[in-house]
């Protein structure tokens, strides 16, 4: 093989290796990418079914239900405009309570129930996740229909 042909072959092999590496990195990035949605966006059908994403808002007062002797918990997240029912099996964070900000990560099933895999609660009285605070602000800006 001539030296010129060897150089061309090495260049093509290098480009192939770089292309494969880039494809693997992009695939890993996409599979670990988790989007954030508000309850209003989820109710509007903007969130994907059977794919992991996050929902943030406030835990609706009076919605927390625990299964006796089990780790299963049901509650409702709201952005003051729409609500999303959530089920979670596991230990809740110490600061989790009704009326407080929360972000949950999981999947929405075909019935509209959000099956949480992880629950994140605020860490002190003054903090709310930025996504959740923005969601609440946006929901309060939207006009609500009131019945006379």
ABEGO torsion letter per residue (X at the ends): XBAAAAAAAAAAAAAAAAAAAAAAAAAAAAAABBBBBBAAAAAAGABBBGBBBBBBEBBBBGABBBBBGBABBBBBBBAGABBBBBBBBEBBBAABBBGBBBBBBEBBBAAGBBBBABBBBBABAABBBAAAAAAAAAAAABBBBBBX
